[in-house]
């Protein structure tokens, strides 16, 4: 029921467009002789029982002659109804029948009824009748065959079968037309053939089946890929002969197929639209496969047959002009179209625009690969010239940066390195920095929330690229130190001078998309841009003072890099802003002179080969240095005596001034003589004080010296964290051995290490010690208390991850008591002890009175 309704609707639409009131061919009648009635003698009127006299017959009328002629002509050109695949349209009549005089005479009657049978009232147009039956035959017999062809698996075979079917239909349709046109003159016959072909091609061109459409698309797409695809345009070398033959074969096949389609009526407007879409698709595929991730120059063939190396944009322009455009001109020329040079130029502009869109999508990778990706920037610079494309570039890059860079899983060092590459890349792309200002704002805001950003930048500036090995450079921003040594960083001009540079011959107007307060920079300033992104000037200078104080108090021999960085920052921030740093540098320089004078006057310089104590100091101006921590402890007697002499010498040299010792910030070189080895270790002063407590004072004991944690703490009065760190240091150096119960013994012989380990196991298995446990170690806990501590630690990690990256002790305690279901019974002291254990384990950090999780990467 549904199929019949659809068929009836289609016939109704067809009849509304095409004329359908033509008659069918007349039936074949018996021959008649002259003088007989039309249809033979009236035998049916004779009656054996009644004899009548037959009146003489009159000559046939004009209408009868017309009907006879119409019958003869239509019976010759009538199309068969057979739909067999092997003989779909019947066979053409023999050539002898083409020359039948009766057909020629009947054709003249049908074509010239006004002259031959003027009194015939019912006549028809034989050409219109033939076109009508062709349309009906095409709809009833050819379209089902085309649908059957589409059921074949191979698309090439589908297209070949369809073309063969349409060629057979054309032969049959044109045969009947050729019989009709025998009665026309040559000029009218040619015009009739052209009109018939146009009408037939219009019918065929608007009767595409989905299967035929898919076959045409797949076959032509494959041929275009073989001709224009990446790597299909060979150069002039002998090794490319196979590629040239392959391209030539595909081109010949395409043109031959195009000619066949044109002959059968499939090369009309619908095909031309399809072919244009395929050419457009081929261009996009070529750009994606040839240039995606490729930023180096490519080889292209020239008209002389040799090769030339071109940038991607020039390579693409050459491809459009010499391959894409040439094929389009050849194809549309055969279809009757006309391709002008302006069309090729528009195609080239479209291709360059798509290459720019590809480079915009790759811009983040171009930044990460700088400077290896300079070729990709050349493509962007030549294409991204309008405000719309510039906006597209910044929007796409910002979205990619949010997705791939600005997230907690990315380390601050990676973000800063990417920012440096962004500054260089965007400056090479757009020296006005308008594009950089658009995309960098989100990154700058994100960096302000990274606590370690300023420290990484300052450490990178202060690093020495000549002495930093490859392993250390992975964890430092050494690129900044390299940039610092570039010449233009030493010759920065003031902004006022730049405004008055009237003789600048490289001046260009500001970009049309620049902001209201836009000011064009004179050169690429990576360090300045990076420093400005890290927040206010005061925060940066304060962090710089802290870091440079640590470096000045280190044991490095000179501070050339620190002086260079300080000079750069003074140019940027002014002399007064960095006055404290100047005083700090001067203190270190003056300390050497003061130290030499005091040592000489107090006779504190032992002979070079002597084992006596060699004491040096650095004298700092307390008001100009950052607040340094004070962790006093009892130094060895020899050191205390030397310090007293040093204070006397300083008092004589600097009247009304006195020294406050920061013993824990110093460094020492300790010589250790053990039974089987001698060591010389560079360590901190508090580490030297701890190992000095194991020194044999001449007691005569043959067993190794040993001390407990509490004994050392009571003797040295040292901070417990420092004491524990010192003991771990000497244990790692295999000088001390922990034998259990917080007891440490000197490892005189390395061979005794296993024995000492067994003794420690026995001591641990013997039961609890009589002495009190270390105040920095967790007490023996049952399973319930251990589970409670685990819950508390998970809660603290969650707070430092999701709420705030750094919290003081009081805030952590308050939130635990408020938000934990059963409350937190710990006091602040107990919580502080617990957090101290986590710091010792390396899973927590304490900086500036705030606890925070260590950074990853």
ZAFI-274572 format. One record per residue (C-alpha): residue number from 1; residue in one letter; y, x, z. Coordinates in steps of 0.1 Angstrom, whole numbers. Example, Ala and Ser with C-alpha at 12.3 -4.5 7.8 and 13.67 -1.06 7.14 Angstrom:
<fikes>
 resi resn    yy    xx    zz
    1    A   -45   123    78
    2    S   -11   137    71
</fikes>
This chain:
<fikes>
 resi resn    yy    xx    zz
    1    X     0     0     0
    2    X    24    27     9
    3    X    16    48   -21
    4    X    21    19   -44
    5    X    55    11   -29
    6    X    66    47   -34
    7    X    54    47   -70
    8    X    72    15   -77
    9    X   104    28   -62
   10    X   102    59   -83
   11    X    97    39  -115
   12    X   127    17  -105
   13    X   149    48  -101
   14    X   136    62  -133
   15    X   143    30  -153
   16    X   178    29  -138
   17    X   186    63  -153
   18    X   167    64  -186
   19    X   164    37  -212
   20    X   130    20  -211
   21    X   133   -10  -234
   22    X   117     8  -264
   23    X    87    -8  -281
   24    X    52     6  -281
   25    X    36    18  -313
   26    X    24   -11  -336
   27    X   -13   -18  -338
   28    X   -32    -4  -368
   29    X   -36   -32  -394
   30    X   -58   -35  -425
   31    X   -43   -23  -457
   32    X   -27   -49  -480
   33    X   -23   -50  -518
   34    X     7   -58  -537
   35    X    12   -95  -539
   36    X    -9  -102  -508
   37    X     4  -115  -475
   38    X    10   -89  -447
   39    X   -23   -85  -431
   40    X   -46   -91  -461
   41    X   -57  -123  -479
   42    X   -56  -156  -460
   43    X   -94  -158  -458
   44    X   -91  -177  -425
   45    X   -74  -206  -443
   46    X  -102  -211  -468
   47    X  -125  -240  -459
   48    X  -158  -244  -477
   49    X  -156  -281  -473
   50    X  -120  -284  -484
   51    X  -108  -265  -514
   52    X   -70  -259  -517
   53    X   -50  -241  -542
   54    X   -34  -209  -528
   55    X     2  -206  -538
   56    X    13  -174  -553
   57    X    25  -147  -528
   58    X    61  -136  -525
   59    X    71   -98  -523
   60    X    72   -86  -486
   61    X   105   -90  -468
   62    X   126   -61  -455
   63    X   115   -68  -420
   64    X    79   -65  -430
   65    X    85   -33  -448
   66    X   103   -20  -417
   67    X    74   -30  -395
   68    X    49   -13  -418
   69    X    69    19  -419
   70    X    74    19  -381
   71    X    37    15  -376
   72    X    29    45  -399
   73    X    54    68  -383
   74    X    47    59  -346
   75    X     9    62  -351
   76    X    14    98  -364
   77    X    37   109  -335
   78    X    21    90  -307
   79    X    11   112  -278
   80    X   -25   110  -265
   81    X   -33    97  -231
   82    X   -60   123  -224
   83    X   -54   143  -192
   84    X   -84   166  -194
   85    X   -75   201  -184
   86    X   -91   217  -214
   87    X   -74   193  -239
   88    X   -45   178  -220
   89    X   -24   167  -249
   90    X   -49   162  -277
   91    X   -48   182  -309
   92    X   -21   183  -335
   93    X   -28   165  -368
   94    X   -40   186  -397
   95    X   -14   200  -420
   96    X   -25   178  -449
   97    X   -15   147  -429
   98    X    19   162  -425
   99    X    24   160  -462
  100    X    10   124  -466
  101    X    33   106  -491
  102    X    29    73  -472
  103    X    43    90  -440
  104    X    72   105  -460
  105    X    80    71  -475
  106    X    77    53  -441
  107    X    99    80  -424
  108    X   127    74  -449
  109    X   125    37  -442
  110    X   126    42  -404
  111    X   155    68  -406
  112    X   176    49  -432
  113    X   171    12  -425
  114    X   206     2  -436
  115    X   200    16  -471
  116    X   163     9  -477
  117    X   157   -24  -458
  118    X   192   -38  -453
  119    X   180   -73  -444
  120    X   157   -61  -416
  121    X   172   -74  -383
  122    X   149   -58  -357
  123    X   150   -20  -360
  124    X   149    10  -335
  125    X   159    46  -332
  126    X   128    67  -338
  127    X   143    98  -320
  128    X   151    77  -289
  129    X   116    62  -290
  130    X   100    97  -291
  131    X   121   110  -263
  132    X   112    79  -242
  133    X    75    84  -247
  134    X    79   121  -239
  135    X    94   112  -206
  136    X    67    88  -198
  137    X    40   112  -208
  138    X    55   140  -187
  139    X    57   118  -156
  140    X    22   103  -161
  141    X     2   133  -173
  142    X    21   166  -169
  143    X    34   163  -133
  144    X    -1   156  -120
  145    X   -14   187  -138
  146    X    15   208  -123
  147    X     6   195   -88
  148    X   -30   206   -95
  149    X   -19   240  -105
  150    X    -1   244   -72
  151    X   -34   241   -53
  152    X   -45   275   -65
  153    X   -44   303   -38
  154    X   -26   331   -57
  155    X    11   324   -63
  156    X    11   344   -95
  157    X   -18   323  -108
  158    X     0   291   -98
  159    X    31   302  -118
  160    X    10   313  -148
  161    X    -9   281  -149
  162    X    22   260  -146
  163    X    39   279  -175
  164    X     8   275  -197
  165    X     7   237  -189
  166    X    44   233  -199
  167    X    40   254  -230
  168    X    12   232  -242
  169    X    33   201  -235
  170    X    62   217  -254
  171    X    40   223  -284
  172    X    28   187  -285
  173    X    63   172  -280
  174    X    79   195  -306
  175    X    52   187  -331
  176    X    61   150  -331
  177    X    98   159  -333
  178    X    91   182  -362
  179    X    75   154  -381
  180    X   105   132  -375
  181    X   130   159  -385
  182    X   114   162  -420
  183    X   137   134  -430
  184    X   169   152  -418
  185    X   189   179  -435
  186    X   188   214  -421
  187    X   220   211  -401
  188    X   211   177  -386
  189    X   176   189  -379
  190    X   188   219  -359
  191    X   212   197  -339
  192    X   184   173  -333
  193    X   161   200  -320
  194    X   188   214  -297
  195    X   195   179  -283
  196    X   158   172  -278
  197    X   153   206  -260
  198    X   183   199  -237
  199    X   169   165  -228
  200    X   134   178  -223
  201    X   146   208  -202
  202    X   167   184  -181
  203    X   136   164  -174
  204    X   115   195  -165
  205    X   143   212  -146
  206    X   146   182  -122
  207    X   109   177  -117
  208    X   100   208   -97
  209    X    71   204   -73
  210    X    71   221   -39
  211    X    42   243   -50
  212    X    60   254   -81
  213    X    91   262   -61
  214    X    71   283   -36
  215    X    53   301   -64
  216    X    86   310   -82
  217    X   102   322   -49
  218    X    72   344   -39
  219    X    66   359   -73
  220    X   103   367   -81
  221    X   108   380   -46
  222    X    80   404   -50
  223    X    93   416   -84
  224    X   128   421   -70
  225    X   114   440   -41
  226    X    95   463   -64
  227    X   126   469   -86
  228    X   154   470   -59
  229    X   136   476   -27
  230    X   141   507    -5
  231    X   127   538   -20
  232    X   123   521   -54
  233    X   152   539   -71
  234    X   139   573   -80
  235    X   160   604   -86
  236    X   157   628  -115
  237    X   128   650  -103
  238    X    94   650  -119
  239    X    78   638   -87
  240    X    95   605   -92
  241    X    79   596  -125
  242    X    54   574  -109
  243    X    81   555   -91
  244    X   101   551  -124
  245    X    70   538  -142
  246    X    64   513  -113
  247    X   100   501  -115
  248    X    99   498  -153
  249    X    67   479  -152
  250    X    81   454  -126
  251    X   114   450  -146
  252    X    95   443  -179
  253    X    73   418  -161
  254    X   103   400  -146
  255    X   121   398  -179
  256    X    90   386  -197
  257    X    84   359  -171
  258    X   121   349  -173
  259    X   118   345  -211
  260    X    87   322  -206
  261    X   106   301  -180
  262    X   135   298  -203
  263    X   112   285  -232
  264    X    95   259  -210
  265    X   128   247  -194
  266    X   124   262  -159
  267    X   154   285  -162
  268    X   181   259  -156
  269    X   206   255  -128
  270    X   180   251  -101
  271    X   162   283  -111
  272    X   195   302  -113
  273    X   204   290   -77
  274    X   170   302   -66
  275    X   173   335   -83
  276    X   208   340   -68
  277    X   194   333   -33
  278    X   166   358   -39
  279    X   191   385   -50
  280    X   211   378   -19
  281    X   180   381     3
  282    X   169   413   -15
  283    X   203   429    -8
  284    X   200   420    30
  285    X   165   434    31
  286    X   175   466    13
  287    X   204   472    37
  288    X   182   466    68
  289    X   153   487    56
  290    X   173   516    41
  291    X   201   520    66
  292    X   189   507   100
  293    X   189   536   124
  294    X   198   560    95
  295    X   231   577   100
  296    X   227   608    79
  297    X   236   612    42
  298    X   211   599    16
  299    X   202   610   -19
  300    X   211   589   -49
  301    X   204   593   -86
  302    X   233   600  -110
  303    X   238   589  -146
  304    X   228   624  -158
  305    X   194   621  -140
  306    X   200   645  -112
  307    X   206   636   -75
  308    X   236   636   -52
  309    X   239   634   -14
  310    X   261   605    -3
  311    X   271   588    29
  312    X   255   554    36
  313    X   285   534    24
  314    X   288   554    -8
  315    X   251   553   -13
  316    X   251   515    -9
  317    X   281   512   -34
  318    X   262   533   -59
  319    X   231   511   -55
  320    X   251   479   -60
  321    X   268   492   -92
  322    X   239   510  -109
  323    X   208   490   -98
  324    X   217   456   -83
  325    X   246   448  -106
  326    X   228   461  -137
  327    X   198   439  -131
  328    X   219   409  -124
  329    X   239   415  -156
  330    X   206   417  -176
  331    X   190   387  -161
  332    X   220   363  -162
  333    X   228   376  -197
  334    X   195   363  -209
  335    X   201   330  -191
  336    X   234   326  -210
  337    X   256   336  -181
  338    X   284   362  -180
  339    X   287   388  -153
  340    X   322   404  -151
  341    X   331   436  -133
  342    X   349   416  -107
  343    X   316   400   -98
  344    X   301   434   -92
  345    X   330   444   -71
  346    X   326   413   -50
  347    X   289   420   -45
  348    X   298   456   -34
  349    X   323   442    -9
  350    X   296   418     4
  351    X   271   447     8
  352    X   296   468    26
  353    X   303   439    50
  354    X   266   435    57
  355    X   263   473    63
  356    X   292   470    87
  357    X   275   441   105
  358    X   243   462   108
  359    X   264   491   123
  360    X   281   467   147
  361    X   246   457   160
  362    X   237   494   163
  363    X   269   505   178
  364    X   255   509   213
  365    X   227   531   200
  366    X   253   550   180
  367    X   272   557   213
  368    X   240   568   230
  369    X   232   592   201
  370    X   266   608   198
  371    X   274   632   181
  372    X   243   629   160
  373    X   254   595   149
  374    X   288   604   133
  375    X   276   591    99
  376    X   272   556   113
  377    X   308   557   125
  378    X   320   566    90
  379    X   304   533    77
  380    X   322   513   104
  381    X   355   530    99
  382    X   357   521    63
  383    X   345   485    68
  384    X   360   473   101
  385    X   396   470    90
  386    X   405   433    97
  387    X   413   418   131
  388    X   383   395   127
  389    X   358   423   122
  390    X   373   443   150
  391    X   370   413   173
  392    X   333   409   162
  393    X   327   445   169
  394    X   341   444   205
  395    X   324   411   214
  396    X   290   423   201
  397    X   293   457   219
  398    X   304   441   252
  399    X   274   418   252
  400    X   250   446   244
  401    X   266   468   272
  402    X   261   440   297
  403    X   225   437   288
  404    X   215   473   285
  405    X   239   493   308
  406    X   257   473   335
  407    X   227   463   358
  408    X   214   477   391
  409    X   184   494   374
  410    X   207   519   356
  411    X   219   549   376
  412    X   256   558   380
  413    X   250   591   362
  414    X   237   573   331
  415    X   266   549   332
  416    X   291   577   334
  417    X   275   596   306
  418    X   274   565   284
  419    X   311   560   292
  420    X   319   595   281
  421    X   301   589   248
  422    X   320   556   244
  423    X   353   574   248
  424    X   344   599   221
  425    X   328   574   198
  426    X   355   548   199
  427    X   382   575   196
  428    X   365   587   164
  429    X   363   551   152
  430    X   398   540   162
  431    X   423   565   175
  432    X   446   538   187
  433    X   421   531   216
  434    X   426   494   212
  435    X   389   488   207
  436    X   380   511   236
  437    X   403   492   260
  438    X   387   459   251
  439    X   351   470   258
  440    X   357   494   287
  441    X   373   470   311
  442    X   340   455   323
  443    X   325   490   327
  444    X   354   502   347
  445    X   351   472   371
  446    X   314   479   375
  447    X   320   516   382
  448    X   344   507   410
  449    X   315   491   429
  450    X   294   522   426
  451    X   300   543   458
  452    X   287   575   442
  453    X   308   573   410
  454    X   337   594   422
  455    X   315   620   438
  456    X   295   624   406
  457    X   326   629   385
  458    X   341   654   409
  459    X   308   673   412
  460    X   306   674   374
  461    X   342   687   371
  462    X   334   714   397
  463    X   301   726   381
  464    X   299   757   361
  465    X   283   751   327
  466    X   275   788   323
  467    X   254   791   354
  468    X   239   756   354
  469    X   204   755   340
  470    X   189   727   320
  471    X   171   712   350
  472    X   203   710   371
  473    X   224   696   343
  474    X   201   665   342
  475    X   214   656   377
  476    X   250   666   372
  477    X   278   655   349
  478    X   281   690   334
  479    X   298   675   303
  480    X   330   671   322
  481    X   331   709   330
  482    X   326   716   293
  483    X   354   693   284
  484    X   376   708   310
  485    X   374   742   292
  486    X   385   727   259
  487    X   419   740   247
  488    X   438   707   244
  489    X   431   699   281
  490    X   453   729   290
  491    X   482   717   268
  492    X   489   681   279
  493    X   523   669   270
  494    X   543   645   291
  495    X   547   609   280
  496    X   585   613   277
  497    X   581   641   252
  498    X   556   620   231
  499    X   581   591   229
  500    X   608   614   215
  501    X   586   631   189
  502    X   606   620   158
  503    X   591   647   136
  504    X   555   635   139
  505    X   544   633   102
  506    X   511   617   112
  507    X   527   586   127
  508    X   512   552   119
  509    X   522   518   130
  510    X   505   501   160
  511    X   474   480   152
  512    X   481   443   147
  513    X   457   434   175
  514    X   473   457   201
  515    X   484   443   234
  516    X   520   438   246
  517    X   522   470   266
  518    X   502   491   242
  519    X   510   528   239
  520    X   492   550   214
  521    X   477   581   229
  522    X   483   615   213
  523    X   448   628   216
  524    X   414   621   231
  525    X   415   624   269
  526    X   380   619   282
  527    X   387   632   317
  528    X   419   613   321
  529    X   403   580   309
  530    X   373   585   332
  531    X   395   593   363
  532    X   417   563   357
  533    X   386   541   355
  534    X   374   550   390
  535    X   401   531   409
  536    X   433   541   426
  537    X   446   577   427
  538    X   445   579   465
  539    X   407   571   466
  540    X   400   598   440
  541    X   420   624   457
  542    X   405   617   491
  543    X   370   620   476
  544    X   380   652   458
  545    X   393   667   491
  546    X   359   659   508
  547    X   339   675   480
  548    X   360   706   475
  549    X   360   712   513
  550    X   322   713   512
  551    X   323   737   483
  552    X   349   759   499
  553    X   328   762   531
  554    X   297   772   511
  555    X   285   807   505
  556    X   295   810   469
  557    X   314   842   461
  558    X   344   828   441
  559    X   361   795   434
  560    X   374   798   398
  561    X   361   765   387
  562    X   376   748   418
  563    X   410   764   410
  564    X   408   752   374
  565    X   400   716   383
  566    X   427   716   409
  567    X   453   728   384
  568    X   442   700   360
  569    X   445   674   387
  570    X   479   687   397
  571    X   492   682   362
  572    X   479   646   362
  573    X   487   635   398
  574    X   515   659   407
  575    X   519   688   431
  576    X   526   668   462
  577    X   495   646   459
  578    X   472   676   461
  579    X   492   697   487
  580    X   463   696   511
  581    X   439   710   486
  582    X   464   738   479
  583    X   464   746   516
  584    X   426   745   518
  585    X   423   770   489
  586    X   449   792   505
  587    X   430   791   539
  588    X   399   804   522
  589    X   419   832   504
  590    X   437   842   536
  591    X   406   840   557
  592    X   391   871   540
  593    X   423   891   549
  594    X   424   879   585
  595    X   387   884   590
  596    X   390   920   578
  597    X   419   927   601
  598    X   402   912   632
  599    X   369   929   626
  600    X   387   962   622
  601    X   408   959   653
  602    X   380   946   675
  603    X   355   970   661
  604    X   331   943   649
  605    X   319   961   618
  606    X   284   975   625
  607    X   270  1003   602
  608    X   255   991   569
  609    X   219   999   579
  610    X   221   987   615
  611    X   204   956   628
  612    X   233   947   649
  613    X   251   913   645
  614    X   275   911   615
  615    X   300   883   621
  616    X   324   868   596
  617    X   345   836   599
  618    X   367   813   579
  619    X   398   801   595
  620    X   409   766   586
  621    X   442   747   591
  622    X   431   717   611
  623    X   458   693   599
  624    X   452   699   562
  625    X   414   697   560
  626    X   394   664   561
  627    X   379   654   594
  628    X   350   677   599
  629    X   321   666   622
  630    X   318   683   655
  631    X   282   689   667
  632    X   285   717   693
  633    X   255   736   707
  634    X   248   767   728
  635    X   249   797   705
  636    X   229   829   714
  637    X   246   852   739
  638    X   253   879   713
  639    X   270   854   691
  640    X   290   840   720
  641    X   302   875   729
  642    X   313   883   694
  643    X   331   850   692
  644    X   350   859   724
  645    X   361   892   709
  646    X   371   874   677
  647    X   392   850   696
  648    X   411   878   713
  649    X   418   895   680
  650    X   430   862   665
  651    X   453   855   695
  652    X   469   890   691
  653    X   473   884   653
  654    X   484   847   654
  655    X   504   841   686
  656    X   504   806   701
  657    X   474   797   680
  658    X   438   794   691
  659    X   404   789   675
  660    X   380   759   678
  661    X   346   769   666
  662    X   325   746   643
  663    X   293   764   649
  664    X   270   739   630
  665    X   290   744   597
  666    X   283   781   594
  667    X   255   799   577
  668    X   234   829   588
  669    X   209   854   574
  670    X   179   859   598
  671    X   155   887   598
  672    X   121   879   613
  673    X    94   905   620
  674    X    60   888   625
  675    X    26   905   629
  676    X    15   903   592
  677    X    49   899   574
  678    X    87   903   576
  679    X   110   876   564
  680    X   147   874   556
  681    X   159   838   555
  682    X   193   823   547
  683    X   198   793   568
  684    X   223   772   587
  685    X   237   784   621
  686    X   219   757   641
  687    X   186   766   624
  688    X   192   803   634
  689    X   199   792   670
  690    X   167   773   672
  691    X   145   802   659
  692    X   163   825   682
  693    X   148   806   711
  694    X   114   818   701
  695    X   125   854   703
  696    X   104   877   725
  697    X   127   889   752
  698    X   104   917   764
  699    X    83   895   787
  700    X    52   914   776
  701    X    32   883   767
  702    X     6   888   740
  703    X     2   852   730
  704    X    27   837   705
  705    X    59   822   717
  706    X    60   784   719
  707    X    86   758   729
  708    X    86   721   733
  709    X   112   698   718
  710    X   126   689   751
  711    X   129   725   762
  712    X   149   734   731
  713    X   171   703   735
  714    X   179   711   771
  715    X   186   748   764
  716    X   206   744   733
  717    X   223   711   741
  718    X   221   704   704
  719    X   222   670   686
  720    X   187   657   684
  721    X   189   651   646
  722    X   200   687   641
  723    X   172   700   663
  724    X   146   680   645
  725    X   159   691   611
  726    X   159   727   622
  727    X   123   725   634
  728    X   112   709   602
  729    X   130   737   583
  730    X   111   765   601
  731    X    78   746   598
  732    X    83   743   561
  733    X    89   781   560
  734    X    56   786   578
  735    X    73   804   607
  736    X    66   776   633
  737    X    36   754   637
  738    X    35   720   653
  739    X     5   720   676
  740    X    10   685   689
  741    X    28   669   719
  742    X    61   680   704
  743    X    52   716   709
  744    X    59   743   684
  745    X    44   778   683
  746    X    53   809   662
  747    X    29   815   634
  748    X    25   852   638
  749    X    -4   854   613
  750    X    -9   831   583
  751    X   -47   834   589
  752    X   -42   816   622
  753    X   -28   785   605
  754    X   -61   767   602
  755    X   -70   776   639
  756    X   -36   762   649
  757    X   -43   730   630
  758    X   -76   725   648
  759    X   -59   730   681
  760    X   -33   704   672
  761    X   -60   679   664
  762    X   -77   686   697
  763    X   -45   682   715
  764    X   -37   649   698
  765    X   -71   636   706
  766    X   -71   646   743
  767    X   -47   618   753
  768    X   -10   613   759
  769    X    11   642   771
  770    X    25   643   806
  771    X    59   652   792
  772    X    83   626   779
  773    X    82   617   742
  774    X   109   629   718
  775    X   139   606   719
  776    X   139   606   680
  777    X   103   596   676
  778    X    88   562   677
  779    X    68   554   709
  780    X    32   543   707
  781    X    33   508   694
  782    X     8   480   693
  783    X     1   460   662
  784    X    25   432   672
  785    X    54   455   677
  786    X    47   474   645
  787    X    46   442   625
  788    X    79   432   641
  789    X    95   465   631
  790    X    82   460   595
  791    X    99   425   594
  792    X   131   439   607
  793    X   131   467   582
  794    X   125   443   553
  795    X   154   422   565
  796    X   177   452   566
  797    X   167   463   531
  798    X   174   428   519
  799    X   209   428   534
  800    X   218   462   519
  801    X   205   451   485
  802    X   219   416   482
  803    X   247   412   507
  804    X   266   445   508
  805    X   256   480   497
  806    X   268   496   529
  807    X   272   482   565
  808    X   281   496   599
  809    X   258   494   629
  810    X   276   465   645
  811    X   275   443   614
  812    X   238   449   609
  813    X   231   440   645
  814    X   252   408   643
  815    X   236   396   611
  816    X   201   403   625
  817    X   208   383   656
  818    X   223   354   636
  819    X   199   351   607
  820    X   165   361   620
  821    X   146   330   632
  822    X   136   343   666
  823    X   167   364   670
  824    X   167   402   674
  825    X   162   414   711
  826    X   172   450   703
  827    X   204   465   717
  828    X   227   485   695
  829    X   213   517   709
  830    X   177   506   701
  831    X   187   495   666
  832    X   205   529   661
  833    X   174   547   671
  834    X   153   527   647
  835    X   178   533   618
  836    X   177   570   627
  837    X   140   571   622
  838    X   145   556   587
  839    X   171   582   579
  840    X   146   609   589
  841    X   120   593   566
  842    X   145   595   537
  843    X   147   558   530
  844    X   182   553   545
  845    X   215   571   545
  846    X   244   573   568
  847    X   278   580   553
  848    X   312   573   567
  849    X   298   554   597
  850    X   279   530   573
  851    X   243   527   565
  852    X   231   524   529
  853    X   200   527   508
  854    X   197   560   488
  855    X   205   558   451
  856    X   177   559   427
  857    X   178   583   397
</fikes>
